[in-house]
């Protein structure tokens, strides 16, 4: 959504933070992509690094 709106650059890595209503618990560095190219092998979303992720997954 941010890439589609032009809020983030497509040619630079970005830090993403995610979680649930209990707080942020996951941090990734990704190469962003627009929704139209999300699954494209050359220009789609690419996870470059997992910085933080919970060891014990809890599914609500």
VMD Tcl script that builds the backbone (N, CA, C; Angstrom):
set m [mol new atoms 180]
animate dup $m
set s [atomselect $m all]
$s set {name element resname resid chain x y z} {
  {N N UNK 1 A 0.815 -1.177 0.000}
  {CA C UNK 1 A 0.000 0.000 0.000}
  {C C UNK 1 A 0.868 1.254 0.000}
  {N N UNK 2 A 1.942 1.246 0.789}
  {CA C UNK 2 A 2.824 2.417 0.830}
  {C C UNK 2 A 3.537 2.611 -0.504}
  {N N UNK 3 A 3.954 1.510 -1.133}
  {CA C UNK 3 A 4.625 1.604 -2.440}
  {C C UNK 3 A 3.640 2.052 -3.519}
  {N N UNK 4 A 2.432 1.539 -3.485}
  {CA C UNK 4 A 1.405 1.943 -4.450}
  {C C UNK 4 A 1.098 3.435 -4.345}
  {N N UNK 5 A 1.145 3.970 -3.128}
  {CA C UNK 5 A 0.840 5.380 -2.903}
  {C C UNK 5 A 2.035 6.289 -3.151}
  {N N UNK 6 A 3.225 5.681 -3.385}
  {CA C UNK 6 A 4.427 6.477 -3.608}
  {C C UNK 6 A 5.051 7.002 -2.330}
  {N N UNK 7 A 4.661 6.449 -1.189}
  {CA C UNK 7 A 5.166 6.912 0.099}
  {C C UNK 7 A 6.559 6.379 0.427}
  {N N UNK 8 A 6.972 5.292 -0.224}
  {CA C UNK 8 A 8.310 4.736 -0.012}
  {C C UNK 8 A 8.973 4.523 -1.368}
  {N N UNK 9 A 10.305 4.615 -1.408}
  {CA C UNK 9 A 11.000 4.412 -2.678}
  {C C UNK 9 A 11.055 2.928 -3.044}
  {N N UNK 10 A 10.968 2.626 -4.329}
  {CA C UNK 10 A 11.051 1.234 -4.784}
  {C C UNK 10 A 12.489 0.784 -5.003}
  {N N UNK 11 A 13.420 1.731 -5.048}
  {CA C UNK 11 A 14.814 1.376 -5.359}
  {C C UNK 11 A 15.708 1.324 -4.127}
  {N N UNK 12 A 15.118 1.361 -2.931}
  {CA C UNK 12 A 15.900 1.284 -1.696}
  {C C UNK 12 A 15.262 0.294 -0.746}
  {N N UNK 13 A 16.091 -0.331 0.090}
  {CA C UNK 13 A 15.558 -1.234 1.102}
  {C C UNK 13 A 14.809 -0.426 2.157}
  {N N UNK 14 A 13.776 -1.022 2.719}
  {CA C UNK 14 A 13.016 -0.378 3.783}
  {C C UNK 14 A 12.881 -1.330 4.965}
  {N N UNK 15 A 12.698 -0.759 6.150}
  {CA C UNK 15 A 12.491 -1.534 7.367}
  {C C UNK 15 A 10.991 -1.641 7.591}
  {N N UNK 16 A 10.516 -2.858 7.817}
  {CA C UNK 16 A 9.101 -3.071 8.093}
  {C C UNK 16 A 8.950 -3.594 9.518}
  {N N UNK 17 A 7.932 -3.131 10.188}
  {CA C UNK 17 A 7.650 -3.563 11.558}
  {C C UNK 17 A 6.212 -4.070 11.580}
  {N N UNK 18 A 6.020 -5.238 12.166}
  {CA C UNK 18 A 4.682 -5.837 12.188}
  {C C UNK 18 A 4.413 -6.466 13.548}
  {N N UNK 19 A 3.172 -6.748 13.785}
  {CA C UNK 19 A 2.785 -7.379 15.038}
  {C C UNK 19 A 1.288 -7.561 15.086}
  {N N UNK 20 A 0.789 -7.554 16.304}
  {CA C UNK 20 A -0.645 -7.740 16.515}
  {C C UNK 20 A -1.132 -6.677 17.491}
  {N N UNK 21 A -2.315 -6.886 18.015}
  {CA C UNK 21 A -2.839 -5.942 19.000}
  {C C UNK 21 A -2.055 -5.990 20.310}
  {N N UNK 22 A -1.163 -6.944 20.433}
  {CA C UNK 22 A -0.340 -7.072 21.638}
  {C C UNK 22 A 1.037 -6.436 21.466}
  {N N UNK 23 A 1.282 -5.789 20.344}
  {CA C UNK 23 A 2.545 -5.089 20.135}
  {C C UNK 23 A 3.319 -5.594 18.940}
  {N N UNK 24 A 4.313 -4.816 18.547}
  {CA C UNK 24 A 5.173 -5.186 17.417}
  {C C UNK 24 A 6.168 -6.239 17.871}
  {N N UNK 25 A 6.333 -7.298 17.072}
  {CA C UNK 25 A 7.267 -8.361 17.441}
  {C C UNK 25 A 8.090 -8.878 16.268}
  {N N UNK 26 A 7.925 -8.303 15.093}
  {CA C UNK 26 A 8.646 -8.769 13.911}
  {C C UNK 26 A 9.198 -7.568 13.151}
  {N N UNK 27 A 10.478 -7.670 12.747}
  {CA C UNK 27 A 11.120 -6.609 11.977}
  {C C UNK 27 A 11.831 -7.242 10.791}
  {N N UNK 28 A 11.570 -6.738 9.583}
  {CA C UNK 28 A 12.196 -7.231 8.360}
  {C C UNK 28 A 12.811 -6.073 7.596}
  {N N UNK 29 A 13.845 -6.372 6.831}
  {CA C UNK 29 A 14.361 -5.440 5.835}
  {C C UNK 29 A 13.985 -6.031 4.492}
  {N N UNK 30 A 13.273 -5.247 3.673}
  {CA C UNK 30 A 12.756 -5.764 2.412}
  {C C UNK 30 A 13.053 -4.817 1.259}
  {N N UNK 31 A 13.017 -5.380 0.049}
  {CA C UNK 31 A 12.966 -4.565 -1.161}
  {C C UNK 31 A 11.490 -4.436 -1.478}
  {N N UNK 32 A 10.949 -3.217 -1.417}
  {CA C UNK 32 A 9.513 -3.050 -1.605}
  {C C UNK 32 A 9.061 -3.283 -3.034}
  {N N UNK 33 A 7.767 -3.423 -3.195}
  {CA C UNK 33 A 7.163 -3.661 -4.497}
  {C C UNK 33 A 5.748 -3.106 -4.500}
  {N N UNK 34 A 5.268 -2.750 -5.668}
  {CA C UNK 34 A 3.867 -2.370 -5.797}
  {C C UNK 34 A 3.023 -3.639 -5.803}
  {N N UNK 35 A 1.739 -3.501 -5.555}
  {CA C UNK 35 A 0.879 -4.686 -5.499}
  {C C UNK 35 A 0.792 -5.387 -6.847}
  {N N UNK 36 A 0.920 -4.660 -7.927}
  {CA C UNK 36 A 0.865 -5.262 -9.255}
  {C C UNK 36 A 2.068 -6.128 -9.594}
  {N N UNK 37 A 3.179 -5.879 -8.934}
  {CA C UNK 37 A 4.407 -6.661 -9.185}
  {C C UNK 37 A 4.827 -7.487 -7.976}
  {N N UNK 38 A 3.947 -7.653 -7.032}
  {CA C UNK 38 A 4.273 -8.316 -5.773}
  {C C UNK 38 A 4.931 -9.681 -5.967}
  {N N UNK 39 A 4.425 -10.496 -6.879}
  {CA C UNK 39 A 4.948 -11.851 -7.086}
  {C C UNK 39 A 5.938 -11.953 -8.248}
  {N N UNK 40 A 6.314 -10.846 -8.851}
  {CA C UNK 40 A 7.282 -10.837 -9.941}
  {C C UNK 40 A 8.648 -11.256 -9.399}
  {N N UNK 41 A 9.315 -12.196 -10.060}
  {CA C UNK 41 A 10.584 -12.723 -9.553}
  {C C UNK 41 A 11.726 -11.704 -9.587}
  {N N UNK 42 A 11.671 -10.735 -10.488}
  {CA C UNK 42 A 12.748 -9.752 -10.590}
  {C C UNK 42 A 12.437 -8.437 -9.879}
  {N N UNK 43 A 11.181 -8.004 -9.909}
  {CA C UNK 43 A 10.832 -6.705 -9.343}
  {C C UNK 43 A 9.822 -6.798 -8.207}
  {N N UNK 44 A 9.542 -8.008 -7.750}
  {CA C UNK 44 A 8.573 -8.191 -6.684}
  {C C UNK 44 A 9.170 -8.004 -5.304}
  {N N UNK 45 A 8.345 -8.188 -4.300}
  {CA C UNK 45 A 8.783 -8.073 -2.918}
  {C C UNK 45 A 9.881 -9.092 -2.634}
  {N N UNK 46 A 10.930 -8.661 -1.973}
  {CA C UNK 46 A 12.017 -9.567 -1.602}
  {C C UNK 46 A 12.398 -9.315 -0.151}
  {N N UNK 47 A 12.338 -10.358 0.671}
  {CA C UNK 47 A 12.785 -10.239 2.058}
  {C C UNK 47 A 14.299 -10.354 2.049}
  {N N UNK 48 A 14.972 -9.310 2.484}
  {CA C UNK 48 A 16.434 -9.283 2.486}
  {C C UNK 48 A 17.012 -9.763 3.811}
  {N N UNK 49 A 16.331 -9.448 4.911}
  {CA C UNK 49 A 16.860 -9.829 6.220}
  {C C UNK 49 A 15.729 -9.891 7.234}
  {N N UNK 50 A 15.773 -10.917 8.087}
  {CA C UNK 50 A 14.861 -10.998 9.226}
  {C C UNK 50 A 15.643 -10.503 10.425}
  {N N UNK 51 A 15.259 -9.353 10.955}
  {CA C UNK 51 A 15.983 -8.742 12.067}
  {C C UNK 51 A 15.478 -9.291 13.388}
  {N N UNK 52 A 14.170 -9.407 13.543}
  {CA C UNK 52 A 13.582 -9.930 14.774}
  {C C UNK 52 A 12.284 -10.649 14.445}
  {N N UNK 53 A 12.101 -11.797 15.095}
  {CA C UNK 53 A 10.887 -12.579 14.916}
  {C C UNK 53 A 10.732 -13.469 16.138}
  {N N UNK 54 A 9.547 -13.612 16.693}
  {CA C UNK 54 A 9.388 -14.448 17.881}
  {C C UNK 54 A 9.727 -15.911 17.602}
  {N N UNK 55 A 10.400 -16.542 18.537}
  {CA C UNK 55 A 10.697 -17.973 18.407}
  {C C UNK 55 A 9.434 -18.807 18.544}
  {N N UNK 56 A 8.636 -18.450 19.529}
  {CA C UNK 56 A 7.393 -19.180 19.767}
  {C C UNK 56 A 6.261 -18.437 19.085}
  {N N UNK 57 A 5.692 -19.050 18.076}
  {CA C UNK 57 A 4.591 -18.442 17.333}
  {C C UNK 57 A 3.284 -18.708 18.061}
  {N N UNK 58 A 2.502 -17.660 18.234}
  {CA C UNK 58 A 1.183 -17.790 18.835}
  {C C UNK 58 A 0.162 -17.327 17.802}
  {N N UNK 59 A -0.740 -18.191 17.456}
  {CA C UNK 59 A -1.767 -17.875 16.467}
  {C C UNK 59 A -3.084 -17.637 17.189}
  {N N UNK 60 A -3.677 -16.497 16.948}
  {CA C UNK 60 A -4.913 -16.132 17.638}
  {C C UNK 60 A -6.100 -16.451 16.781}
}
mol reanalyze $m
mol bondsrecalc $m
mol representation Tube
mol addrep $m
